[in-house]
Amino acid sequence: ILILKIIGLIEADSKYADRDVDQDSVGSAFDASQTSTSSSSSSSMKRRWDGDDEDHSSRKKQVTEESLHSQKVATHYNKLQECGLAERNKSRIVHMRNFNNWLKSVLIAEILDKVKERRREVTVLDLGCGKGGDLLKWKKGRIDKLVCADIAAVSIEQCQQRYNDMRRRGHPNDRTFSAQFITADCSRELLSGKLRDPELRFDVCSCQFVCHYSFESEQQADTMLRNACERLRPGGFFIGTTPDAYEMVKRLEASDSNSFGNEVFRVSFQKKGVYPLFGCQYDFSLEGVVNVPEFLVYFPLFEEMAKKYNMRLVYKKTFKEFFEEKVKDEKNKVLMQWMQALEQYPPDERGQLASDSPGEYDHAKRIAANPAARRPLGTLSKSEWEATSTW
Ligand SMILES: C[S@@+](CC[C@H](N)C(=O)[O-])C[C@H]1O[C@@H](n2cnc3c(N)ncnc32)[C@H](O)[C@@H]1O
């Protein structure tokens, strides 16, 4: 997943109550915004909305394939072992993982600060929460209530366990938020009926590294968006990260095969030249391990679809742009050092670089050679920069 990146921030406006927009008007908005992507995918999308069932059996086959894919996602994430800190630190891409985690930390902290300007009690939906990688960020942000949802039951159990441990370990005066944990395929089931408090409203929905799984079909993407947005308070925020489809296609087109990548990651498409709006599948592998298939998210389409839930785009950056903007702030820089989100170059006497392949640190070597440079530098290997800049 750690390939392309966009950090999207979408603000719910106060017209929110009136959200049941008729689907055709959204269809025309899609048609109007359709630019370079194949027009056949747009018309097939419209056909389904119009209820034309001429290709009923192929649709049925597609639905079966989609549910098989959801099962694959759940099985994949359920099987993923929770590896300890020591194990994680041995990984070739430990700094890239830390770097991505730093981006999330900054994004989450900033949005919570913004929400707290208006609200004393903050409620968050962590959609596709996984094993609870962001629980500490919610705790640090002093939120009041959290709902965690994920398709993978084992991940949800581990997330709940982590939350219980966090509570137990905390100081008696520590205020830990209350939490609910829900196992659900958020691209097919509505979360609203599963909430313990049916009146609950969210100030923030955070959907980190998740949206691209739902772009298998229009319906799945819409259900995911509905879950993300329909219970946001007016003025609430959706924050998310998803690969950058432009960058992915650019790199694919520049490659002389159906894939691109390097020693840490690889993205493989079935073919080039045709990029449907939904179901544009690719395989992503990281450190040689193939992940479950993902789907391109064409951002203008995502933005249009979100309008159905009265959401408005307020901020969009690639990981690179976000990093360059946020690292200027001293407190983010300190957090970056603390999280070891960049690798030290040159390494200290006991240290070793993450890669000894030729050319992996030429960029750092060049900068370090400048007498005016402050050493040691913080960097990532060339392959990690390439991987993280696909987001
Ligand atoms: C890359 S992980 C990210 C986990 C977490 N958000 C984080 O940043 O650490 C993607 C997560 O999305 C979840 N996911 C994928 N499709 C989903 C769906 N349809 N409904 C709910 N969760 C889904 C997976 O089970 C997995 O936990």
Ligand as a Chemical Component Dictionary entry (heavy atoms), coordinates in Angstrom:
data_LIG
# 
_chem_comp.id                   LIG 
_chem_comp.type                 NON-POLYMER 
_chem_comp.pdbx_formal_charge   0 
_chem_comp.three_letter_code    LIG 
# 
loop_
_chem_comp_atom.comp_id 
_chem_comp_atom.atom_id 
_chem_comp_atom.alt_atom_id 
_chem_comp_atom.type_symbol 
_chem_comp_atom.charge 
_chem_comp_atom.model_Cartn_x 
_chem_comp_atom.model_Cartn_y 
_chem_comp_atom.model_Cartn_z 
_chem_comp_atom.pdbx_ordinal 
LIG C1  C1  C 0  -3.138  -0.810 5.289  1  
LIG S1  S1  S 1  -4.239  -1.231 6.513  2  
LIG C2  C2  C 0  -4.366  0.306  7.403  3  
LIG C3  C3  C 0  -4.762  0.149  8.831  4  
LIG C4  C4  C 0  -4.823  1.451  9.642  5  
LIG N1  N1  N 0  -5.781  2.373  9.085  6  
LIG C5  C5  C 0  -3.474  2.104  9.720  7  
LIG O1  O1  O 0  -3.254  3.167  9.150  8  
LIG O2  O2  O -1 -2.604  1.533  10.401 9  
LIG C6  C6  C 0  -5.767  -1.308 5.650  10 
LIG C7  C7  C 0  -6.913  -1.723 6.532  11 
LIG O3  O3  O 0  -8.129  -1.556 5.814  12 
LIG C8  C8  C 0  -9.006  -2.606 6.184  13 
LIG N2  N2  N 0  -10.050 -2.746 5.157  14 
LIG C9  C9  C 0  -9.899  -3.024 3.843  15 
LIG N3  N3  N 0  -11.095 -3.102 3.238  16 
LIG C10 C10 C 0  -12.026 -2.845 4.189  17 
LIG C11 C11 C 0  -13.439 -2.786 4.183  18 
LIG N4  N4  N 0  -14.135 -3.022 3.082  19 
LIG N5  N5  N 0  -14.093 -2.512 5.339  20 
LIG C12 C12 C 0  -13.393 -2.284 6.487  21 
LIG N6  N6  N 0  -12.051 -2.350 6.546  22 
LIG C13 C13 C 0  -11.364 -2.609 5.417  23 
LIG C14 C14 C 0  -8.062  -3.805 6.261  24 
LIG O4  O4  O 0  -8.611  -4.888 6.966  25 
LIG C15 C15 C 0  -6.850  -3.174 6.941  26 
LIG O5  O5  O 0  -6.935  -3.267 8.347  27 
# 
loop_
_chem_comp_bond.comp_id 
_chem_comp_bond.atom_id_1 
_chem_comp_bond.atom_id_2 
_chem_comp_bond.value_order 
_chem_comp_bond.pdbx_ordinal 
LIG C1  S1  SING 1  
LIG S1  C2  SING 2  
LIG S1  C6  SING 3  
LIG C2  C3  SING 4  
LIG C3  C4  SING 5  
LIG C4  N1  SING 6  
LIG C4  C5  SING 7  
LIG C5  O1  DOUB 8  
LIG C5  O2  SING 9  
LIG C6  C7  SING 10 
LIG C7  O3  SING 11 
LIG C7  C15 SING 12 
LIG O3  C8  SING 13 
LIG C8  N2  SING 14 
LIG C8  C14 SING 15 
LIG N2  C9  SING 16 
LIG N2  C13 SING 17 
LIG C9  N3  DOUB 18 
LIG N3  C10 SING 19 
LIG C10 C11 SING 20 
LIG C10 C13 DOUB 21 
LIG C11 N4  SING 22 
LIG C11 N5  DOUB 23 
LIG N5  C12 SING 24 
LIG C12 N6  DOUB 25 
LIG N6  C13 SING 26 
LIG C14 O4  SING 27 
LIG C14 C15 SING 28 
LIG C15 O5  SING 29 
# 
